[in-house]
């Protein structure tokens, strides 16, 4: 047996051992659960030809981590909320679209800001309407999917008000990566061909999201590089906060504007009102988190401008005749009392949900949207 054959055999053996260890490690972590990669959590979703995936009607899963233990149930309408039956006399519906910050699997359903908003709108003096607020957040969605999800799913719930929660932290990146869905999702149009780069990007993101081992490895490698003073590549979401954002951020903001414009036209044609809720990233209200990320970005020779993404989203949506509610000032003020974001996941704490409900209730009442306008 030649030296080359021996080397190839040993390499194949080492590769096989690594694959077996990877499989055993991955299986053990998956069985333990507690992340998006856990099979029980993945059963909440089902493939969708237009959206990529959506919530599976009737599915349920328990998500357990060190700081929360939540049972998540998807109703027959395909959203994380109570069942939505026929409209009662005098009932006005509000649909809240968004990503994981709205879906909020970290807290029980009745703690989410959508549930608390419903209680606030229905409390106090007698009102001409009874409000039903529907949580239509879906983990991992961006502006494009949120528009398509409302068009294909939640518009059938006949809301009088639609609230689109945009996340300044990564929605420009999400929109840049999924803008092709706007064209592919047009009624009567042959789906557009997805470029090889888009296909690879989607495959890589799905692979890492579904693998706990790869998530851990990515974090460990990044930590190791930071320890040796390596100038790290700036994470794509943070690029929205740079003084001079790269072209993909500008493209993502343009796609976001397109998606919001389409959603505004759709809701208007159905007699509903659209509101854009602009949510900040955790470091925009958490000084310690901001200092840490600012130092990381500085090692790459760049500057992290704390509120630059919020400003960019406002500028991108200007002129659309859609009210934009910026939650940053109120959340920043509330954070002086207690944490509004969970440190381990960067999602809202129960207190954060309470604050968000108050922000939205105040805006809707002050704007007159709950005074009998619309549907």
C-alpha positions as CSV (number, residue, x, y, z in Angstrom):
1,X,0.0,0.0,0.0
2,X,1.5,3.3,-1.1
3,X,2.0,6.4,1.1
4,X,-0.7,8.2,-0.8
5,X,-3.2,5.4,-0.2
6,X,-2.4,5.3,3.5
7,X,-2.8,9.1,3.8
8,X,-6.2,8.9,2.0
9,X,-7.4,6.1,4.2
10,X,-6.4,7.9,7.4
11,X,-8.0,11.1,6.1
12,X,-11.2,9.2,5.3
13,X,-11.2,7.6,8.8
14,X,-10.7,10.9,10.5
15,X,-13.5,12.4,8.4
16,X,-15.8,9.6,9.4
17,X,-15.0,10.0,13.1
18,X,-15.6,13.7,12.9
19,X,-18.9,13.2,11.1
20,X,-20.0,10.6,13.7
21,X,-19.0,12.9,16.6
22,X,-20.8,15.8,14.9
23,X,-23.9,13.7,14.6
24,X,-23.8,12.4,18.2
25,X,-23.2,15.9,19.5
26,X,-25.9,17.4,17.3
27,X,-28.4,14.7,18.3
28,X,-27.8,15.1,22.0
29,X,-28.2,18.9,21.8
30,X,-31.3,18.6,19.7
31,X,-32.9,16.2,22.0
32,X,-32.2,18.5,24.9
33,X,-34.1,21.2,23.0
34,X,-34.3,24.9,23.8
35,X,-33.3,26.5,20.5
36,X,-34.7,27.1,17.0
37,X,-32.9,24.0,15.9
38,X,-34.8,21.7,18.2
39,X,-37.1,19.3,16.3
40,X,-40.0,20.2,18.6
41,X,-39.6,23.9,17.7
42,X,-39.2,23.2,14.0
43,X,-42.5,21.4,14.0
44,X,-44.2,24.8,14.4
45,X,-43.3,25.6,10.7
46,X,-44.3,24.2,7.4
47,X,-42.8,24.9,3.9
48,X,-44.5,27.5,1.7
49,X,-43.7,28.0,-2.0
50,X,-44.1,31.8,-1.7
51,X,-42.8,32.6,1.8
52,X,-40.2,29.8,2.1
53,X,-42.0,28.7,5.3
54,X,-44.9,29.7,7.5
55,X,-46.4,28.7,10.8
56,X,-48.3,25.4,10.8
57,X,-51.9,25.6,11.8
58,X,-52.7,23.6,14.9
59,X,-49.0,22.9,15.8
60,X,-47.6,23.4,19.3
61,X,-44.2,23.1,21.0
62,X,-42.7,23.8,24.3
63,X,-39.5,25.9,24.2
64,X,-37.3,25.6,27.3
65,X,-34.2,27.6,28.0
66,X,-32.4,28.8,31.1
67,X,-34.6,31.9,31.6
68,X,-37.9,30.8,30.2
69,X,-40.2,27.9,29.6
70,X,-43.1,28.6,27.1
71,X,-45.7,26.6,25.4
72,X,-46.3,28.0,21.9
73,X,-49.5,27.1,20.1
74,X,-50.4,28.0,16.5
75,X,-54.2,28.5,15.9
76,X,-56.2,27.4,12.8
77,X,-55.6,30.7,11.1
78,X,-51.8,30.0,11.2
79,X,-50.7,32.6,13.8
80,X,-49.6,32.4,17.4
81,X,-52.8,33.6,19.0
82,X,-56.1,32.4,20.4
83,X,-58.6,31.1,17.8
84,X,-60.1,33.8,15.7
85,X,-63.8,33.2,15.1
86,X,-66.4,35.2,13.2
87,X,-66.4,38.9,14.0
88,X,-68.7,39.8,16.9
89,X,-71.0,42.9,16.6
90,X,-68.9,46.0,17.2
91,X,-65.6,44.1,17.0
92,X,-62.6,45.9,15.4
93,X,-59.5,43.8,14.6
94,X,-55.9,44.8,14.7
95,X,-53.3,42.6,13.1
96,X,-49.7,43.0,14.2
97,X,-47.1,41.7,11.6
98,X,-43.5,41.2,12.5
99,X,-40.7,38.8,13.3
100,X,-39.6,37.0,16.5
101,X,-40.0,40.2,18.5
102,X,-43.7,40.1,17.8
103,X,-44.2,36.3,17.9
104,X,-42.3,36.4,21.3
105,X,-41.9,32.7,22.1
106,X,-40.0,33.8,25.2
107,X,-43.2,34.7,27.1
108,X,-46.7,33.2,27.4
109,X,-49.2,34.5,24.9
110,X,-51.1,36.6,27.5
111,X,-47.8,38.4,28.3
112,X,-47.0,39.5,24.7
113,X,-47.5,43.2,23.9
114,X,-50.2,42.3,21.4
115,X,-52.3,40.6,24.2
116,X,-51.6,43.5,26.6
117,X,-52.5,46.0,23.9
118,X,-55.9,44.3,23.5
119,X,-56.6,44.6,27.2
120,X,-55.5,48.2,27.3
121,X,-57.8,49.2,24.4
122,X,-60.7,47.4,25.9
123,X,-60.2,48.8,29.5
124,X,-61.6,51.9,31.1
125,X,-64.7,53.7,30.0
126,X,-67.2,52.1,27.6
127,X,-66.0,52.4,24.0
128,X,-68.0,52.1,20.7
129,X,-66.0,49.1,19.7
130,X,-64.4,46.0,21.2
131,X,-60.9,45.4,20.0
132,X,-59.3,42.1,19.0
133,X,-55.5,42.3,18.6
134,X,-54.0,39.4,16.6
135,X,-50.4,38.4,17.0
136,X,-49.2,37.7,13.4
137,X,-45.4,37.6,14.1
138,X,-43.4,34.9,12.5
139,X,-39.9,33.9,13.6
140,X,-37.3,34.9,11.0
141,X,-39.6,37.0,8.8
142,X,-38.5,40.3,7.2
143,X,-40.5,43.1,5.5
144,X,-41.0,41.1,2.3
145,X,-42.4,38.0,4.0
146,X,-44.5,40.1,6.4
147,X,-46.2,41.8,3.4
148,X,-46.8,38.5,1.6
149,X,-48.0,36.8,4.8
150,X,-50.6,39.5,5.2
151,X,-51.6,39.3,1.6
152,X,-52.0,35.6,1.6
153,X,-53.0,34.8,5.2
154,X,-53.9,37.5,7.7
155,X,-55.9,39.8,5.4
156,X,-58.6,37.1,5.5
157,X,-59.1,38.0,9.2
158,X,-60.5,41.4,8.1
159,X,-58.4,43.8,10.3
160,X,-59.3,47.5,10.5
161,X,-55.8,48.4,11.5
162,X,-52.6,46.6,10.4
163,X,-49.4,47.3,12.4
164,X,-46.1,46.4,10.7
165,X,-43.3,46.0,13.2
166,X,-40.0,46.7,11.4
167,X,-36.8,45.8,13.3
168,X,-34.0,48.3,12.7
169,X,-31.4,45.7,13.8
170,X,-31.6,43.4,10.8
171,X,-34.6,44.1,8.5
172,X,-32.5,45.9,5.9
173,X,-30.4,42.7,5.6
174,X,-33.4,40.5,5.6
175,X,-35.1,42.5,2.8
176,X,-31.9,42.6,0.7
177,X,-31.7,38.8,0.9
178,X,-35.4,38.1,0.1
179,X,-36.3,40.9,-2.3
180,X,-36.7,38.3,-5.1
181,X,-39.9,37.1,-3.3
182,X,-41.7,40.3,-4.2
183,X,-41.4,39.4,-7.8
184,X,-41.8,35.7,-7.4
185,X,-44.9,36.3,-5.2
186,X,-46.8,38.5,-7.7
187,X,-50.1,37.0,-8.6
188,X,-50.2,35.4,-12.0
189,X,-46.4,35.7,-12.5
190,X,-44.0,32.9,-13.1
191,X,-41.7,32.7,-10.0
192,X,-38.4,34.5,-10.7
193,X,-35.2,32.4,-10.8
194,X,-33.2,32.7,-7.7
195,X,-29.5,33.5,-8.3
196,X,-26.9,31.0,-7.2
197,X,-25.7,33.5,-4.5
198,X,-29.2,33.9,-3.1
199,X,-29.6,30.1,-3.1
200,X,-26.3,29.6,-1.2
201,X,-27.1,32.4,1.2
202,X,-30.5,30.9,2.1
203,X,-29.0,27.4,2.4
204,X,-26.2,28.6,4.7
205,X,-28.6,30.5,6.9
206,X,-31.0,27.6,7.2
207,X,-28.1,25.2,7.9
208,X,-26.7,27.3,10.7
209,X,-30.1,28.0,12.1
210,X,-31.0,24.3,12.2
211,X,-27.7,23.2,13.7
212,X,-26.8,23.8,17.3
213,X,-23.3,22.6,16.8
214,X,-22.6,25.0,13.9
215,X,-24.1,27.9,16.0
216,X,-21.7,27.0,18.9
217,X,-18.8,26.6,16.5
218,X,-19.4,29.9,14.9
219,X,-19.6,31.6,18.3
220,X,-16.4,29.9,19.5
221,X,-14.4,30.8,16.4
222,X,-15.5,34.4,16.6
223,X,-14.5,34.5,20.3
224,X,-11.1,33.0,19.6
225,X,-10.4,35.5,16.8
226,X,-11.4,38.4,19.0
227,X,-9.0,37.1,21.7
228,X,-6.1,37.2,19.3
229,X,-6.9,40.7,18.1
230,X,-8.2,39.6,14.7
231,X,-10.0,42.4,12.9
232,X,-13.3,40.6,12.5
233,X,-15.7,41.0,9.7
234,X,-18.6,43.2,10.8
235,X,-21.8,41.2,11.1
236,X,-24.3,42.1,8.3
237,X,-27.0,43.6,10.6
238,X,-24.5,46.0,12.2
239,X,-23.6,47.3,8.8
240,X,-26.9,49.2,8.8
241,X,-25.4,51.3,11.7
242,X,-22.1,52.3,9.9
243,X,-21.6,55.9,8.7
244,X,-21.3,54.6,5.1
245,X,-23.4,51.5,4.7
246,X,-22.5,49.0,2.0
247,X,-24.6,48.7,-1.2
248,X,-26.6,45.8,0.1
249,X,-28.0,47.9,3.0
250,X,-29.2,50.5,0.5
251,X,-30.8,47.8,-1.6
252,X,-32.5,46.3,1.5
253,X,-33.9,49.7,2.5
254,X,-35.2,50.1,-1.0
255,X,-36.9,46.7,-0.9
256,X,-38.3,47.5,2.5
257,X,-39.9,50.7,1.1
258,X,-41.3,48.7,-1.8
259,X,-42.8,46.1,0.6
260,X,-44.3,48.8,2.8
261,X,-45.7,50.6,-0.2
262,X,-47.4,47.4,-1.4
263,X,-48.8,46.7,2.0
264,X,-50.1,50.2,2.3
265,X,-51.9,49.9,-1.1
266,X,-53.3,46.5,-0.1
267,X,-54.6,47.6,3.3
268,X,-56.1,50.8,1.8
269,X,-57.9,48.7,-0.8
270,X,-59.4,46.6,2.0
271,X,-60.5,49.6,4.0
272,X,-57.9,49.2,6.7
273,X,-55.2,51.6,8.1
274,X,-51.5,50.8,8.1
275,X,-49.1,51.8,10.8
276,X,-45.3,51.1,10.8
277,X,-43.8,50.4,14.2
278,X,-40.0,50.9,14.2
279,X,-38.3,48.7,16.8
280,X,-34.7,49.3,17.9
281,X,-31.9,46.7,18.5
282,X,-31.0,45.9,22.1
283,X,-27.8,47.9,22.0
284,X,-29.7,51.0,21.1
285,X,-31.2,51.0,24.7
286,X,-28.5,49.0,26.5
287,X,-25.3,51.0,27.2
288,X,-23.2,48.0,28.1
289,X,-24.2,46.1,25.0
290,X,-23.5,49.2,22.9
291,X,-20.0,49.6,24.4
292,X,-19.2,46.0,23.6
293,X,-20.4,46.1,20.0
294,X,-18.8,49.5,19.4
295,X,-15.4,48.1,20.5
296,X,-15.8,45.1,18.2
297,X,-16.7,47.3,15.2
298,X,-13.8,49.7,16.0
299,X,-11.3,46.8,15.7
300,X,-12.4,46.6,12.1
301,X,-11.6,50.2,11.6
302,X,-15.2,51.3,11.5
303,X,-17.6,53.4,13.7
304,X,-20.9,52.1,15.1
305,X,-23.4,54.9,15.1
306,X,-26.0,53.9,17.7
307,X,-29.1,55.1,16.0
308,X,-28.1,55.3,12.4
309,X,-30.3,52.3,11.3
310,X,-33.4,53.9,12.8
311,X,-32.6,57.1,11.0
312,X,-32.1,55.2,7.7
313,X,-35.4,53.4,8.0
314,X,-37.3,56.7,8.7
315,X,-35.6,58.2,5.6
316,X,-36.4,55.2,3.5
317,X,-40.1,55.3,4.4
318,X,-40.5,59.1,4.0
319,X,-43.2,60.2,1.6
320,X,-45.3,57.0,1.7
321,X,-48.1,58.6,3.7
322,X,-47.9,55.9,6.3
323,X,-47.5,56.9,10.0
324,X,-44.2,55.6,11.5
325,X,-44.1,55.1,15.3
326,X,-40.5,55.1,16.6
327,X,-40.5,53.0,19.8
328,X,-36.8,53.9,20.6
329,X,-37.3,57.0,22.8
330,X,-39.9,55.4,25.0
331,X,-37.9,52.1,25.3
332,X,-34.7,53.9,26.1
333,X,-36.5,55.9,28.8
334,X,-38.1,52.7,30.2
335,X,-34.8,50.9,30.3
336,X,-33.7,53.2,33.1
337,X,-36.2,51.5,35.3
338,X,-35.6,47.9,34.3
339,X,-34.4,45.7,31.4
340,X,-36.7,45.9,28.4
341,X,-34.7,43.2,26.5
342,X,-33.7,39.7,27.6
343,X,-29.9,39.5,27.7
344,X,-29.6,36.0,26.4
345,X,-31.9,36.4,23.3
346,X,-32.3,40.2,22.7
347,X,-36.1,39.8,22.8
348,X,-38.5,41.7,25.0
349,X,-38.7,41.0,28.7
350,X,-42.2,40.9,30.3
351,X,-41.6,44.5,31.3
352,X,-40.5,45.3,27.7
353,X,-43.8,43.9,26.5
354,X,-45.7,46.0,29.0
355,X,-43.9,49.1,27.8
356,X,-44.6,48.3,24.1
357,X,-48.3,47.8,24.8
358,X,-48.5,51.2,26.4
359,X,-46.6,52.8,23.5
360,X,-49.0,51.4,21.0
361,X,-52.1,52.0,23.0
362,X,-51.2,55.6,23.5
363,X,-50.4,56.1,19.8
364,X,-53.6,54.5,18.6
365,X,-55.8,56.5,21.0
366,X,-54.0,59.8,20.4
367,X,-54.1,59.4,16.6
368,X,-57.8,58.8,16.5
369,X,-57.5,55.4,14.8
370,X,-59.6,53.8,17.5
371,X,-62.3,56.4,17.2
372,X,-64.5,54.6,14.7
373,X,-62.4,55.2,11.6
374,X,-61.6,52.5,9.0
375,X,-63.5,49.3,9.1
